[in-house]
């Protein structure tokens, strides 16, 4: 009786291993390489680009996108999408502006001027409530995430326009005699030469990274995003995780609204328009899968800096704003294409 070898495997040569490792390195580190390339190109094209002051200014611009992207990362890891973060940013900014200019209590004939810390807390709570509405619609009422967050987008933007009558809240620096000064500190002050907004972004990114890698909630999030049915059968509180990520996304949008309003010392109801798309782009460029279960806080931060440094670099060298949109869109399409290649290779391997 003859015996045949069923598993006839071909040996892999060292050259093939090196090629595979190089391709994997390029795919996994593409956002970092893109950021280095952007810095190198714009430094060559403009002598004003590669300076410490310019990097700090650009980083303060990136902070708003980056804070939004952190919340968006949590939602995308869960396999969802949140289109309402831009409108939430605008709404919370208007609420902060309304509170800073005083709350009129006509029944008592007085005007209340809450301190800045109270304004910050109330604004973040409002952002969490908007996120909770998204989470309940999606987790318990089974409304698709795209539709639910799109509806909340319009509702939040409508409330911002209604409460402000379409006008801006200006001069939000406060007055010492009213005890509400300090609002501009978040957006314009620096600590050890670093803008406060950048430090806020760094703190949120570190916390997000630790939560995703060191806590049970992080494991639940990756599990429910990768396979919600299997996670549910394994005892993961899928619905609670889903609501939590949308609440956190809303809080991040509120923080971004506070930072933007503080930088401008004014609040506009149309602030944050299309910012949700920029946040999604940062997450995708950072290597997260739109299908959920894959992505890191580190990659998302690099993705946010890629978009921010690219946009500011195009402004510095005098490129038309129309072409800026074209270049940004091309980068997003390329990032999605490389994501498909990367995760397609992993699927075939497994």
C-alpha positions as CSV (number, residue, x, y, z in Angstrom):
1,X,0.0,0.0,0.0
2,X,1.5,3.4,-1.0
3,X,1.3,6.4,1.2
4,X,1.0,9.9,-0.4
5,X,1.7,13.2,1.3
6,X,-1.6,15.2,1.3
7,X,-0.1,18.5,2.5
8,X,2.5,19.3,-0.2
9,X,3.7,22.7,0.9
10,X,6.2,24.7,-1.1
11,X,9.0,26.2,0.9
12,X,9.0,30.0,1.2
13,X,12.3,31.6,0.1
14,X,14.1,34.3,2.1
15,X,13.4,36.8,-0.8
16,X,9.7,36.2,-0.6
17,X,9.8,36.6,3.2
18,X,11.6,39.9,2.8
19,X,9.2,41.2,0.2
20,X,6.2,40.2,2.3
21,X,7.7,41.9,5.4
22,X,8.4,45.1,3.4
23,X,4.9,45.2,2.0
24,X,3.4,44.6,5.4
25,X,5.6,47.4,6.9
26,X,4.5,49.8,4.2
27,X,0.8,49.0,4.7
28,X,0.8,49.1,8.5
29,X,3.0,52.3,8.7
30,X,1.5,54.1,5.7
31,X,0.0,57.0,7.8
32,X,3.4,57.6,9.4
33,X,5.2,57.5,6.1
34,X,2.7,59.8,4.6
35,X,3.1,62.3,7.4
36,X,6.9,62.3,7.0
37,X,6.5,62.8,3.2
38,X,4.1,65.7,3.7
39,X,6.5,67.4,6.1
40,X,9.5,66.8,3.8
41,X,7.7,68.1,0.6
42,X,6.3,71.3,2.2
43,X,9.5,72.0,4.0
44,X,11.2,72.0,0.6
45,X,8.5,74.1,-1.0
46,X,8.3,76.7,1.8
47,X,11.0,77.9,4.2
48,X,8.3,78.9,6.7
49,X,6.9,75.4,7.0
50,X,9.6,73.6,9.0
51,X,9.7,75.8,12.1
52,X,8.7,75.1,15.6
53,X,6.2,77.9,15.8
54,X,4.5,76.8,12.6
55,X,4.3,73.2,13.9
56,X,2.7,74.4,17.1
57,X,0.1,76.5,15.2
58,X,-0.7,73.6,12.9
59,X,-1.0,71.3,15.9
60,X,-3.5,73.6,17.5
61,X,-5.6,73.4,14.3
62,X,-5.3,69.6,14.3
63,X,-6.5,69.4,17.9
64,X,-10.1,70.1,16.9
65,X,-10.1,67.3,14.2
66,X,-8.1,65.0,16.4
67,X,-10.5,65.3,19.4
68,X,-13.4,64.5,17.1
69,X,-11.5,61.6,15.5
70,X,-11.0,60.0,19.0
71,X,-14.7,59.8,19.5
72,X,-15.2,58.7,15.9
73,X,-12.6,55.9,16.3
74,X,-14.6,54.4,19.2
75,X,-17.7,54.4,17.1
76,X,-16.0,52.9,14.1
77,X,-14.3,50.2,16.2
78,X,-17.9,49.2,17.2
79,X,-18.8,48.9,13.6
80,X,-20.9,52.1,13.5
81,X,-20.7,55.6,12.2
82,X,-21.5,59.0,13.8
83,X,-22.4,61.7,11.3
84,X,-23.7,64.1,14.0
85,X,-20.4,65.1,15.6
86,X,-20.0,68.2,13.5
87,X,-23.4,69.4,14.3
88,X,-22.9,68.5,18.0
89,X,-19.8,70.6,17.9
90,X,-21.8,73.6,16.6
91,X,-24.6,73.1,19.1
92,X,-22.4,72.7,22.1
93,X,-20.4,75.8,21.1
94,X,-23.6,77.8,20.8
95,X,-24.7,76.6,24.2
96,X,-21.4,77.6,25.7
97,X,-21.7,81.0,24.1
98,X,-25.2,81.4,25.4
99,X,-24.2,80.6,28.9
100,X,-21.1,82.9,28.8
101,X,-23.3,85.8,27.8
102,X,-25.6,85.2,30.7
103,X,-28.9,83.4,31.4
104,X,-31.8,85.7,31.7
105,X,-34.3,84.8,34.4
106,X,-37.1,87.2,33.5
107,X,-39.4,85.9,36.3
108,X,-36.8,87.0,38.9
109,X,-35.4,90.0,37.0
110,X,-31.8,88.7,37.2
111,X,-29.1,87.5,34.8
112,X,-27.0,84.5,35.8
113,X,-23.4,84.4,34.7
114,X,-22.1,80.8,35.4
115,X,-18.4,80.3,35.9
116,X,-16.3,78.8,33.2
117,X,-16.0,75.4,34.9
118,X,-19.8,75.1,35.0
119,X,-20.1,76.1,31.4
120,X,-17.6,73.3,30.5
121,X,-19.4,70.7,32.5
122,X,-22.8,71.6,31.2
123,X,-21.5,71.6,27.6
124,X,-19.9,68.2,28.0
125,X,-23.1,66.8,29.5
126,X,-25.1,68.1,26.6
127,X,-22.7,66.4,24.2
128,X,-23.1,63.2,26.1
129,X,-26.9,63.5,25.9
130,X,-26.8,63.9,22.1
131,X,-24.6,60.9,21.9
132,X,-26.9,58.9,24.1
133,X,-29.8,59.7,21.8
134,X,-27.8,58.2,18.9
135,X,-26.9,55.2,21.0
136,X,-30.5,54.4,22.1
137,X,-31.8,54.8,18.6
138,X,-29.2,52.4,17.3
139,X,-28.8,49.9,20.1
140,X,-32.4,49.5,21.3
141,X,-34.6,50.8,18.4
142,X,-32.5,49.1,15.7
143,X,-32.2,52.2,13.6
144,X,-29.2,52.0,11.2
145,X,-26.3,54.1,12.5
146,X,-26.1,56.1,9.3
147,X,-29.8,57.0,9.4
148,X,-29.9,57.7,13.1
149,X,-26.8,59.9,13.2
150,X,-27.9,61.7,10.0
151,X,-31.2,62.6,11.7
152,X,-29.5,63.8,14.8
153,X,-27.2,65.8,12.6
154,X,-30.1,67.9,11.3
155,X,-31.8,68.1,14.7
156,X,-28.7,69.4,16.5
157,X,-27.9,71.9,13.7
158,X,-31.5,73.1,13.7
159,X,-31.4,73.7,17.5
160,X,-28.2,75.6,17.2
161,X,-29.8,77.9,14.5
162,X,-33.0,78.3,16.5
163,X,-31.3,79.3,19.8
164,X,-28.9,81.7,18.1
165,X,-31.3,83.0,15.5
166,X,-28.6,82.2,13.0
167,X,-26.2,84.7,14.6
168,X,-22.9,84.3,16.3
169,X,-22.2,84.7,20.1
170,X,-19.3,87.1,20.2
171,X,-16.9,88.4,22.9
172,X,-16.9,85.2,25.0
173,X,-13.8,86.2,27.0
174,X,-16.0,87.2,30.0
175,X,-15.5,90.0,32.5
176,X,-13.8,90.0,35.9
177,X,-16.7,91.7,37.6
178,X,-19.0,89.0,36.5
179,X,-16.7,86.2,37.6
180,X,-16.8,84.4,34.2
181,X,-13.3,85.0,32.8
182,X,-11.0,82.3,31.6
183,X,-13.0,80.8,28.7
184,X,-10.3,81.9,26.2
185,X,-7.6,80.1,28.2
186,X,-8.5,76.7,26.6
187,X,-7.9,77.9,23.0
188,X,-5.3,80.6,23.2
189,X,-3.0,79.9,26.2
190,X,0.1,77.7,26.3
191,X,1.8,75.6,28.9
192,X,5.6,75.2,28.5
193,X,5.2,76.7,25.1
194,X,2.6,74.1,24.0
195,X,-1.0,75.2,23.2
196,X,-3.5,73.9,25.8
197,X,-5.6,72.5,23.0
198,X,-2.8,70.2,21.9
199,X,-2.2,69.1,25.5
200,X,-6.0,68.3,25.7
201,X,-5.7,66.2,22.5
202,X,-2.6,64.4,23.8
203,X,-4.3,63.6,27.1
204,X,-7.5,62.3,25.4
205,X,-5.4,60.2,23.0
206,X,-3.4,58.6,25.8
207,X,-6.5,57.9,27.8
208,X,-8.2,56.4,24.7
209,X,-5.1,54.2,24.0
210,X,-5.0,52.9,27.5
211,X,-8.7,52.2,27.6
212,X,-8.5,50.2,24.3
213,X,-5.4,48.2,25.3
214,X,-5.7,47.8,29.1
215,X,-9.4,47.6,30.1
216,X,-12.2,45.2,29.7
217,X,-14.2,47.9,27.9
218,X,-11.5,48.0,25.2
219,X,-11.7,44.2,24.7
220,X,-15.5,44.3,24.6
221,X,-15.3,47.1,22.0
222,X,-13.0,45.2,19.7
223,X,-15.0,42.0,20.2
224,X,-18.4,43.6,19.5
225,X,-17.0,45.5,16.5
226,X,-15.3,42.4,15.0
227,X,-18.3,40.0,15.4
228,X,-21.3,41.4,17.4
229,X,-23.2,38.1,17.4
230,X,-20.3,36.1,18.8
231,X,-19.5,38.8,21.4
232,X,-23.1,38.8,22.5
233,X,-23.0,35.0,22.9
234,X,-19.8,35.3,24.9
235,X,-21.4,37.6,27.5
236,X,-20.2,41.0,26.2
237,X,-22.8,43.7,27.0
238,X,-23.1,44.7,23.4
239,X,-25.9,47.2,23.8
240,X,-24.3,49.0,26.7
241,X,-21.0,49.2,24.8
242,X,-22.7,50.6,21.8
243,X,-24.5,53.3,23.8
244,X,-21.2,54.1,25.6
245,X,-19.2,54.7,22.5
246,X,-21.8,57.1,21.1
247,X,-21.9,59.0,24.4
248,X,-18.1,59.3,24.4
249,X,-18.3,60.5,20.8
250,X,-20.7,63.2,21.8
251,X,-18.5,64.3,24.7
252,X,-15.5,64.5,22.4
253,X,-17.6,66.6,20.0
254,X,-18.5,68.9,22.9
255,X,-14.8,69.3,24.0
256,X,-13.9,70.1,20.4
257,X,-16.7,72.7,20.3
258,X,-15.3,74.3,23.5
259,X,-11.8,74.4,22.0
260,X,-13.0,75.9,18.8
261,X,-15.2,78.5,20.5
262,X,-12.4,79.3,22.9
263,X,-9.9,79.8,20.1
264,X,-12.3,82.2,18.3
265,X,-13.8,83.6,21.5
266,X,-17.1,83.3,19.6
267,X,-19.6,80.6,18.7
268,X,-21.3,80.2,15.3
269,X,-24.2,77.8,14.8
270,X,-22.7,76.6,11.5
271,X,-19.4,75.7,13.1
272,X,-18.3,72.2,12.5
273,X,-19.9,71.8,9.1
274,X,-18.5,68.7,7.4
275,X,-16.1,68.1,10.3
276,X,-17.6,64.7,10.7
277,X,-16.2,63.7,7.3
278,X,-12.7,65.0,8.4
279,X,-12.9,62.9,11.5
280,X,-13.9,59.8,9.6
281,X,-11.1,60.5,7.2
282,X,-8.5,60.7,10.0
283,X,-9.7,57.4,11.4
284,X,-9.5,55.7,8.0
285,X,-6.1,57.2,7.1
286,X,-4.9,55.9,10.5
287,X,-5.6,52.4,9.5
288,X,-9.0,51.6,11.1
289,X,-11.4,49.3,9.3
290,X,-14.8,50.8,8.6
291,X,-16.3,47.4,9.2
292,X,-15.2,47.6,12.8
293,X,-12.9,45.7,15.2
294,X,-9.6,47.1,13.9
295,X,-7.9,50.4,14.6
296,X,-5.7,52.2,17.2
297,X,-5.6,55.6,18.9
298,X,-2.1,56.1,17.7
299,X,-3.0,55.5,14.1
300,X,-6.0,57.9,14.3
301,X,-3.8,60.6,15.8
302,X,-1.3,60.2,12.9
303,X,-4.2,60.3,10.5
304,X,-5.5,63.6,12.0
305,X,-2.0,65.1,11.7
306,X,-1.8,63.9,8.0
307,X,-5.0,65.8,7.2
308,X,-4.1,68.9,9.2
309,X,-0.5,69.2,8.1
310,X,-1.5,68.6,4.4
311,X,-4.3,71.3,4.6
312,X,-2.1,73.9,6.3
313,X,0.8,73.1,4.0
314,X,-1.3,73.8,0.9
315,X,-2.4,77.1,2.4
316,X,1.2,78.1,3.2
317,X,2.3,77.5,-0.4
318,X,-0.7,79.3,-1.8
319,X,-2.7,76.5,-3.3
320,X,-6.3,77.3,-4.1
321,X,-8.9,76.1,-1.6
322,X,-10.6,74.1,-4.4
323,X,-7.4,72.2,-5.0
324,X,-7.1,71.6,-1.3
325,X,-10.4,69.7,-1.4
326,X,-9.2,67.7,-4.3
327,X,-5.9,66.7,-2.6
328,X,-7.7,65.8,0.6
329,X,-10.2,63.6,-1.2
330,X,-7.4,61.9,-3.1
331,X,-5.6,61.1,0.1
332,X,-8.8,59.6,1.7
333,X,-9.5,57.4,-1.4
334,X,-5.9,56.2,-1.3
335,X,-6.2,55.4,2.4
336,X,-9.4,53.4,1.9
337,X,-7.8,51.5,-1.0
338,X,-4.8,50.6,1.1
339,X,-7.1,49.5,3.9
340,X,-8.8,47.2,1.5
341,X,-5.5,45.8,0.4
342,X,-4.3,45.3,4.0
343,X,-7.4,43.7,5.4
344,X,-8.0,41.7,2.3
345,X,-4.6,40.1,2.6
346,X,-5.3,39.3,6.3
347,X,-8.6,37.7,5.4
348,X,-6.9,35.5,2.7
349,X,-4.1,34.6,5.2
350,X,-6.6,33.5,7.9
